Amino acid sequence: MTQYQKAGEAAAALQERLGMQPEIGIILGSGLGGIAGQIAERREIPYGELPHFACSTAPGHKGQFVAGEWSGKRVICMQGRLHFYEGHPLTDVVFPVRVMRRLGVGTLIVTNAAGGVNLEYAAGDLMLISDHINLMGKNPLAGPNEPEFGPRFCDMSYTYTPALRELAKSVADELGIPLREGVYLGCSGPSYETPAEIRAFRMLGADAVGMSTVPEAIAASHCGMRLLAFSLITNMAAGVLDQPLTEEEVLETGERRGKDLERLLAQVVERL
């Protein structure tokens, strides 16, 4: 069975449970799952109850879809994503994106927790992703292409939709929420990067580093979805500060600054 067929079966099972047609998809990163609590008349569907789905094991990731109405729009959230470092092949990591596309979702919003590479950044900053660098060593489109999703060679020039980025910056200005804009570099993890790697990433032009988002962004671009993505800088990357990195710091900063991201996303979603 092809990925397109599997995504169709999962989408059909999900649609039966939802009872509505979502128009916007949202992927919630580490420590940011509280956004799902803002959704009205929500329905929660664990990934494990859907065909062909893998389950999330990462801290701070519940591993379920949450769907309903938010800011006047029909949305479906991934409350917890799948990661390459959990041992999932990238086809499984991006499978939920393809399922949302088969559900009819045309716009995807992605969030993540990231380490600050840019020395002007600080823990707690919000960054609008303008582009990415893939250093995961893998690409979710490798292998036989399924033309039902998209072309064999996928153009990545406008992966992060320019019009949506302009909307996000305008909304942030109106709300008085400082919003940086920069390049996200994706690594495979699960170990944090070394200080030497962070110095190299800075020379490559990266502003933030993390272990997600890049596969989903590639898959979304491949199947023609509009994409908007944000990093919450939960810690400064290795070697920037004289202290070790911990997952507790990531989750704590996510809870502390997640409210600003909630306010920003609520207004963005309302205007889509």
C-alpha positions in Angstrom: 0.0 0.0 0.0 1.4 3.4 -0.9 1.7 6.4 1.5 -1.0 8.1 -0.4 -3.4 5.2 0.1 -2.4 4.9 3.8 -2.9 8.7 4.3 -6.3 8.3 2.7 -7.4 5.6 5.0 -6.2 7.5 8.1 -7.9 10.7 6.8 -11.2 8.9 6.4 -11.0 7.4 9.9 -10.1 10.8 11.3 -12.9 12.6 9.3 -15.4 10.1 10.7 -14.4 11.0 14.3 -14.2 14.8 13.7 -17.6 15.5 12.2 -16.3 18.6 10.6 -13.9 19.7 7.8 -10.7 21.4 9.2 -9.2 24.2 7.1 -6.0 25.0 9.1 -3.5 22.5 10.6 -1.3 23.4 13.5 1.7 21.4 14.8 2.5 22.2 18.5 6.1 21.8 19.7 7.7 21.0 23.0 6.1 22.9 25.9 3.5 24.5 23.5 0.7 22.0 23.7 -1.4 24.3 25.8 -2.6 26.1 22.7 -4.8 23.1 22.1 -6.7 24.1 25.3 -8.0 27.2 23.5 -10.0 25.2 20.9 -13.7 25.2 21.4 -15.9 22.1 21.1 -12.7 20.2 20.7 -12.4 16.5 19.9 -9.3 14.6 20.9 -8.1 11.6 18.9 -4.9 9.8 20.0 -2.6 8.9 17.1 -2.7 5.3 18.3 -6.4 5.0 17.5 -5.8 5.8 13.8 -4.6 3.4 11.1 -1.0 3.5 10.0 0.0 6.1 12.7 3.1 5.9 14.9 3.0 7.1 18.5 4.9 10.1 20.0 7.3 9.4 22.9 9.0 12.7 23.4 8.6 14.7 26.7 6.0 17.4 26.4 4.2 15.7 23.5 0.8 14.1 24.2 0.5 12.4 20.9 -3.0 13.2 19.7 -5.0 15.3 17.3 -7.2 18.1 18.8 -9.8 19.6 16.5 -12.5 22.1 16.8 -13.0 25.9 16.3 -10.4 28.5 17.2 -10.6 32.2 16.3 -13.6 31.6 14.1 -11.8 28.9 12.0 -12.0 25.1 11.9 -8.6 23.8 13.0 -6.9 20.6 13.7 -3.8 20.5 16.0 -1.1 17.9 16.4 -0.6 18.1 20.2 2.8 16.5 20.0 4.7 15.6 16.9 6.8 12.6 15.8 10.6 13.0 15.7 13.3 11.3 13.7 15.3 10.7 16.9 12.6 8.5 18.3 13.5 6.0 15.7 10.7 6.8 13.3 11.5 6.8 9.6 10.9 10.2 8.1 7.9 8.9 6.1 6.2 8.3 9.5 7.3 11.7 10.8 5.6 13.5 7.9 2.7 11.1 7.7 0.4 13.4 9.8 1.1 16.3 7.5 0.0 14.2 4.5 -3.1 13.0 6.4 -4.1 16.6 7.1 -3.6 17.4 3.4 -5.8 14.6 2.4 -8.4 16.0 4.9 -8.4 19.1 2.9 -6.2 21.3 5.1 -4.6 23.9 2.9 -2.6 26.0 5.5 -0.2 24.5 8.0 1.2 26.4 11.0 4.2 24.8 12.7 5.8 25.6 16.0 8.9 24.3 17.8 11.2 24.8 20.7 14.7 25.7 19.5 18.1 26.7 20.7 19.4 30.2 20.0 22.4 30.2 17.7 22.3 33.9 16.9 24.3 35.6 19.6 21.7 38.5 19.6 19.0 36.1 20.7 17.9 35.3 24.3 15.9 32.5 25.9 12.2 33.4 25.5 12.5 35.1 22.1 10.0 34.2 19.4 11.4 33.7 15.9 9.4 33.6 12.6 11.1 31.1 10.4 12.0 32.5 7.0 14.0 29.5 5.7 15.7 26.3 6.9 18.9 24.3 6.6 18.5 20.5 6.6 21.4 18.8 8.4 19.3 15.8 9.4 21.1 13.7 6.8 17.8 12.5 5.4 14.9 13.8 3.3 11.3 12.6 3.7 10.9 12.7 -0.1 13.7 10.2 -0.7 12.6 6.9 -2.4 9.8 6.4 -4.9 7.9 9.6 -5.6 4.1 9.6 -5.2 2.8 12.1 -7.7 -0.5 12.3 -6.0 1.3 14.3 -3.3 3.6 16.3 -5.5 6.4 16.4 -8.1 9.6 14.3 -8.0 11.7 17.4 -7.6 10.1 19.8 -5.1 10.9 23.5 -5.4 11.8 24.9 -1.9 12.2 28.6 -2.9 9.0 29.7 -1.1 8.5 27.0 1.4 7.6 29.4 4.2 4.9 31.4 2.5 5.9 35.0 2.1 2.4 36.4 2.5 1.8 34.5 5.7 5.1 35.7 7.1 4.1 39.3 6.4 0.8 38.7 8.1 2.5 37.3 11.2 4.9 40.3 11.4 2.0 42.8 11.0 0.0 41.0 13.8 3.0 40.9 16.1 3.5 44.6 15.6 -0.1 45.3 16.5 0.0 43.2 19.6 3.4 44.6 20.7 5.0 41.1 20.7 8.7 41.2 19.7 9.2 38.8 16.8 12.5 38.0 15.3 12.9 36.4 11.9 15.6 34.0 10.9 16.8 30.7 9.6 16.1 27.4 11.4 18.7 24.5 11.2 17.4 21.0 11.7 19.5 18.2 13.2 18.6 14.6 13.9 19.2 14.6 17.7 18.6 13.3 20.3 21.9 14.6 21.7 22.1 18.4 21.8 24.7 19.9 19.5 28.3 20.5 20.5 29.7 24.0 21.0 31.9 23.4 17.8 28.8 22.4 15.8 27.0 25.6 17.0 29.9 27.7 15.9 29.8 26.0 12.5 26.0 26.5 12.2 26.4 30.2 12.9 28.9 30.5 10.1 26.3 28.7 7.8 23.8 31.4 8.6 21.6 29.6 11.1 19.8 31.6 13.8 18.2 28.8 15.7 18.7 25.0 15.9 16.3 22.1 16.7 15.3 18.5 16.0 12.0 18.9 14.1 10.1 21.1 11.6 12.3 20.6 8.6 10.8 17.2 7.5 7.2 18.6 8.0 8.1 21.7 6.1 9.5 19.7 3.1 6.4 17.5 3.1 4.0 20.4 3.3 5.8 22.2 0.4 5.7 19.0 -1.6 2.0 18.6 -1.4 1.2 22.3 -2.0 0.3 23.6 1.5 0.8 27.2 2.6 3.2 27.2 5.5 3.9 29.4 8.5 6.4 28.4 11.2 7.7 29.8 14.5 10.5 28.9 16.9 10.3 29.6 20.6 13.9 30.1 21.7 13.8 28.1 24.9 17.5 28.1 25.6 20.7 29.4 24.1 22.6 26.7 22.1 25.7 24.8 23.4 28.7 27.0 24.1 26.8 30.3 24.1 26.4 30.3 27.9 28.5 28.5 30.4 25.9 26.0 31.5 24.6 22.6 30.4 21.4 22.1 28.3 18.4 20.4 29.8 14.9 19.4 28.6 13.4 20.9 31.8 14.6 24.3 30.7 13.0 23.8 27.3 9.6 22.9 28.8 9.7 25.6 31.4 10.4 28.4 28.9 7.7 27.0 26.6 5.2 27.3 29.4 6.4 30.8 30.3 6.4 32.3 26.8 3.8 30.1 25.2 1.1 32.6 26.1 2.6 35.2 23.7 2.7 32.7 20.9 -0.9 31.8 21.7 -2.0 35.4 21.4 -0.1 35.8 18.2 -1.4 32.6 16.6 -5.0 33.4 17.6 -5.0 36.7 15.7 -3.1 35.2 12.7 -5.6 32.3 12.5 -8.6 34.8 12.7 -7.2 36.6 9.6 -6.5 33.6 7.4 
